[in-house]
């Protein structure tokens, strides 16, 4: 009885092992190829539980997610100006036809990336060779990346791969060229700065000249108005004096003479040389007669 029980247990274990080796699971991140004696007989692209014949059939799994090919070192390319540029890029790709992928590169991811790198580099040399440094750095960078993606995708589909995106991470000039460009840029910036300074100085002189002209005009206009006001004031004063002294002209003459004496002998050091019979001393010699 024990012998039968042991035999049954062995058979059950063997059946479990056989069932386990007959099942294979493909999840949503994978695709699988079913081989029979080394020949492809089926492709599993949908996730699920699948059966195979143990010892006769085997399964190989492939990643169906988007993969990244990142350049280890920047590549050197030549522009239409015969200038070298260093380009750092990456490529996003994924397997869309796993059977073709296996047939073309034996399912080797490194071989697939080598093929993609060759395609991308060849296309980049063509595109950079038709453009200037300005175009590849900023002017037509987006256009270049889209053209690259299309060309790489067309070639990649021959090996069962889709190129999702091609991105230029960085486009730099070599060190020796960068220094030369920097010196030219520095000289250009200095030239522009000097031009701006010259223009500013000219504008400053122009503004100062205009301000000085306006100042002179304002002062002249103010002086003219002041003279007009002063003339009007003198005229009114003369009219008032004339009106005040008109009833007695002799008193007016006497008053003006006193003012003249006052101004003439204002300082002790003043000196006047006049004839004794001068009209200036009329009121000093005979003030009473003059008043008459």
C-alpha positions as CSV (number, residue, x, y, z in Angstrom):
1,X,0.0,0.0,0.0
2,X,2.8,2.3,0.9
3,X,4.5,1.5,-2.4
4,X,1.4,2.5,-4.3
5,X,1.1,5.7,-2.3
6,X,4.7,6.6,-3.1
7,X,4.2,5.9,-6.8
8,X,1.0,8.0,-6.9
9,X,2.8,10.9,-5.1
10,X,5.7,10.7,-7.6
11,X,3.2,10.6,-10.5
12,X,1.4,13.7,-9.1
13,X,4.6,15.6,-8.6
14,X,5.7,14.7,-12.1
15,X,2.3,15.9,-13.5
16,X,2.7,19.2,-11.6
17,X,6.2,19.6,-13.0
18,X,5.0,18.8,-16.4
19,X,2.1,21.2,-16.2
20,X,4.4,23.9,-14.8
21,X,6.8,23.5,-17.7
22,X,3.9,23.5,-20.1
23,X,2.6,26.9,-19.0
24,X,4.1,30.3,-19.8
25,X,2.9,33.8,-18.8
26,X,3.2,36.9,-21.0
27,X,2.5,40.1,-19.1
28,X,1.5,43.5,-20.6
29,X,5.1,44.7,-20.8
30,X,6.3,41.8,-23.0
31,X,5.9,40.0,-26.3
32,X,7.0,36.4,-26.8
33,X,8.0,34.0,-29.5
34,X,7.2,30.3,-29.4
35,X,9.9,28.0,-30.9
36,X,9.7,24.4,-31.7
37,X,13.1,22.7,-32.3
38,X,14.6,26.2,-33.0
39,X,11.9,27.2,-35.5
40,X,9.4,30.0,-34.9
41,X,5.9,28.6,-34.8
42,X,3.9,31.4,-33.0
43,X,4.2,34.9,-31.7
44,X,2.4,36.1,-28.5
45,X,1.7,39.8,-28.4
46,X,-1.2,39.9,-26.0
47,X,-0.7,39.3,-22.3
48,X,-2.1,36.0,-20.9
49,X,-1.4,32.4,-20.0
50,X,-0.2,30.1,-22.8
51,X,0.7,26.5,-23.2
52,X,3.7,24.8,-24.8
53,X,5.0,21.3,-25.3
54,X,7.8,20.6,-22.8
55,X,11.2,19.6,-24.1
56,X,10.0,20.3,-27.6
57,X,8.9,23.9,-27.5
58,X,10.5,26.9,-25.8
59,X,9.6,30.6,-25.3
60,X,11.7,33.7,-25.6
61,X,10.4,37.0,-24.1
62,X,11.1,40.5,-25.5
63,X,10.4,43.9,-23.8
64,X,7.6,45.8,-25.6
65,X,8.1,49.0,-23.6
66,X,9.7,52.1,-25.1
67,X,13.5,51.7,-24.8
68,X,16.2,54.4,-24.8
69,X,19.4,54.4,-26.8
70,X,21.6,57.1,-25.3
71,X,24.9,58.0,-27.1
72,X,27.9,57.2,-24.8
73,X,30.0,60.0,-26.3
74,X,29.1,63.0,-28.4
75,X,29.5,62.5,-32.2
76,X,31.4,64.9,-34.4
77,X,29.6,66.2,-37.5
78,X,30.5,68.8,-40.1
79,X,28.2,71.7,-41.1
80,X,27.8,73.3,-44.5
81,X,30.3,75.9,-43.3
82,X,32.9,73.1,-42.9
83,X,32.8,73.6,-39.1
84,X,32.9,70.7,-36.7
85,X,30.1,70.4,-34.1
86,X,29.7,67.9,-31.3
87,X,26.2,66.4,-31.0
88,X,24.8,64.5,-28.0
89,X,21.5,62.7,-28.7
90,X,19.2,59.9,-27.6
91,X,16.7,57.8,-29.4
92,X,13.4,56.4,-28.1
93,X,12.4,53.1,-29.8
94,X,10.3,50.0,-29.2
95,X,9.6,46.6,-30.8
96,X,6.5,46.5,-33.0
97,X,7.1,43.3,-35.0
98,X,8.9,40.8,-32.7
99,X,9.2,38.1,-35.3
100,X,10.9,40.4,-37.8
101,X,13.0,41.8,-34.9
102,X,14.2,38.3,-34.1
103,X,14.9,37.4,-37.7
104,X,16.8,40.7,-38.4
105,X,19.0,41.0,-35.2
106,X,18.4,37.7,-33.5
107,X,16.5,39.5,-30.8
108,X,19.7,41.1,-29.6
109,X,19.0,44.6,-28.2
110,X,22.7,45.7,-28.7
111,X,22.6,44.8,-32.3
112,X,19.3,46.7,-32.8
113,X,20.8,49.8,-31.1
114,X,23.9,49.5,-33.3
115,X,21.7,49.4,-36.4
116,X,19.7,52.5,-35.1
117,X,22.9,54.4,-34.3
118,X,24.3,53.8,-37.8
119,X,21.0,55.0,-39.4
120,X,20.8,58.1,-37.1
121,X,24.4,59.1,-37.6
122,X,24.3,58.7,-41.4
123,X,21.1,60.8,-41.5
124,X,22.6,63.4,-39.2
125,X,25.7,63.8,-41.4
126,X,23.4,64.5,-44.4
127,X,21.3,67.0,-42.5
128,X,24.2,68.8,-40.8
129,X,26.1,69.0,-44.1
130,X,23.3,71.0,-45.6
131,X,22.9,73.5,-42.7
132,X,24.9,76.2,-40.9
133,X,25.9,76.2,-37.3
134,X,23.1,78.6,-36.4
135,X,20.6,76.3,-38.1
136,X,21.7,73.2,-36.2
137,X,22.0,75.0,-32.8
138,X,18.7,76.9,-32.8
139,X,17.3,77.9,-36.2
140,X,16.1,74.5,-37.5
141,X,16.8,72.2,-34.6
142,X,13.2,71.0,-34.3
143,X,12.9,70.4,-38.0
144,X,16.2,68.4,-38.0
145,X,14.9,66.2,-35.1
146,X,11.6,65.5,-36.9
147,X,13.4,64.6,-40.2
148,X,15.8,62.4,-38.2
149,X,12.9,60.6,-36.6
150,X,11.2,59.9,-39.9
151,X,14.3,58.6,-41.6
152,X,15.3,56.5,-38.6
153,X,11.8,55.1,-38.3
154,X,11.7,54.2,-42.0
155,X,14.9,52.1,-41.7
156,X,14.1,50.7,-38.2
157,X,10.8,49.2,-39.4
158,X,12.8,46.9,-41.6
159,X,14.0,45.2,-38.4
160,X,10.6,45.3,-36.7
161,X,11.3,48.4,-34.6
162,X,9.5,51.7,-34.4
163,X,11.5,54.9,-33.6
164,X,9.3,57.0,-31.3
165,X,11.5,60.1,-31.0
166,X,15.0,61.4,-31.8
167,X,16.3,64.3,-29.6
168,X,19.4,66.4,-29.8
169,X,20.3,67.0,-26.2
170,X,23.2,69.3,-26.9
171,X,25.0,70.7,-29.9
172,X,28.4,72.2,-29.0
173,X,31.4,73.5,-30.9
174,X,34.8,71.8,-30.2
175,X,36.9,73.5,-27.6
176,X,39.3,75.1,-30.1
177,X,36.4,76.4,-32.2
178,X,34.4,77.6,-29.1
179,X,37.3,79.8,-28.1
180,X,37.6,81.3,-31.5
181,X,33.8,81.9,-31.7
182,X,33.9,83.4,-28.1
183,X,36.6,85.9,-29.2
184,X,34.6,86.9,-32.2
185,X,31.4,87.2,-30.1
186,X,33.3,89.3,-27.6
187,X,34.7,91.6,-30.3
188,X,31.2,91.9,-31.8
189,X,29.7,92.8,-28.4
190,X,32.4,95.4,-27.8
191,X,31.7,96.9,-31.2
192,X,28.0,97.1,-30.5
193,X,28.7,98.5,-27.0
194,X,30.9,101.2,-28.5
195,X,28.3,102.1,-31.1
196,X,25.7,102.4,-28.4
197,X,28.0,104.6,-26.3
198,X,28.6,106.8,-29.3
199,X,25.0,107.0,-30.1
200,X,24.2,107.8,-26.5
201,X,26.9,110.5,-26.4
202,X,25.5,112.1,-29.6
203,X,22.0,112.0,-28.2
204,X,23.2,113.5,-24.9
205,X,24.9,116.4,-26.7
206,X,21.8,116.9,-28.8
207,X,19.6,117.0,-25.7
208,X,22.0,119.4,-23.9
209,X,22.2,121.7,-27.0
210,X,18.4,121.7,-27.2
211,X,18.1,122.4,-23.4
212,X,20.7,125.3,-23.7
213,X,18.8,126.7,-26.7
214,X,15.5,126.6,-24.8
215,X,17.2,128.2,-21.8
216,X,18.4,131.1,-23.9
217,X,15.0,131.5,-25.5
218,X,13.3,131.4,-22.1
219,X,15.8,133.9,-20.6
220,X,15.5,136.2,-23.7
221,X,11.7,136.1,-23.5
222,X,11.8,136.7,-19.8
223,X,14.1,139.7,-20.3
224,X,11.9,141.1,-23.0
225,X,8.8,140.8,-20.8
226,X,10.8,142.3,-17.9
227,X,11.8,145.2,-20.1
228,X,8.3,145.7,-21.3
229,X,7.0,145.7,-17.7
230,X,9.7,148.0,-16.6
231,X,9.0,150.3,-19.5
232,X,5.4,150.3,-18.7
233,X,6.2,151.0,-15.1
234,X,8.6,153.9,-16.0
235,X,5.9,155.3,-18.3
236,X,3.3,155.2,-15.6
237,X,5.8,156.7,-13.1
238,X,6.6,159.5,-15.5
239,X,2.9,160.1,-16.1
240,X,2.3,160.2,-12.3
241,X,5.3,162.5,-11.8
242,X,4.1,164.8,-14.7
243,X,0.6,164.8,-13.3
244,X,1.9,165.6,-9.8
245,X,4.3,168.3,-10.8
246,X,2.4,169.9,-13.7
247,X,0.7,172.5,-11.4
248,X,4.2,173.9,-10.3
249,X,6.9,173.1,-12.9
250,X,9.5,175.2,-11.0
251,X,9.0,173.0,-7.9
252,X,9.6,170.0,-10.0
253,X,12.8,171.4,-11.4
254,X,13.9,172.2,-7.8
255,X,13.1,168.7,-6.7
256,X,15.1,167.1,-9.5
257,X,18.0,169.4,-8.7
258,X,18.0,168.2,-5.1
259,X,18.0,164.6,-6.3
260,X,21.0,165.4,-8.6
261,X,22.9,167.0,-5.7
262,X,22.1,164.0,-3.5
263,X,23.5,161.5,-6.0
264,X,26.5,163.7,-6.9
265,X,27.7,164.2,-3.3
266,X,26.7,160.8,-2.0
267,X,30.3,159.7,-1.3
268,X,33.1,161.8,0.3
269,X,35.5,160.8,-2.4
270,X,33.3,162.0,-5.2
271,X,34.8,164.8,-7.3
272,X,33.2,167.0,-9.9
273,X,34.8,169.6,-12.1
274,X,32.3,172.3,-13.2
275,X,32.4,175.9,-14.1
276,X,31.2,178.2,-11.3
277,X,28.5,179.6,-13.5
278,X,27.2,176.2,-14.5
279,X,23.4,175.7,-14.5
280,X,24.0,172.8,-12.1
281,X,24.6,175.4,-9.2
282,X,21.6,177.4,-10.1
283,X,19.7,176.7,-6.8
284,X,22.8,176.9,-4.7
285,X,23.9,180.4,-5.7
286,X,20.5,182.1,-5.4
287,X,17.8,179.7,-4.3
288,X,15.4,182.4,-3.5
289,X,15.7,184.0,-6.9
290,X,15.4,180.7,-8.6
291,X,12.3,180.0,-6.7
292,X,10.8,183.2,-7.9
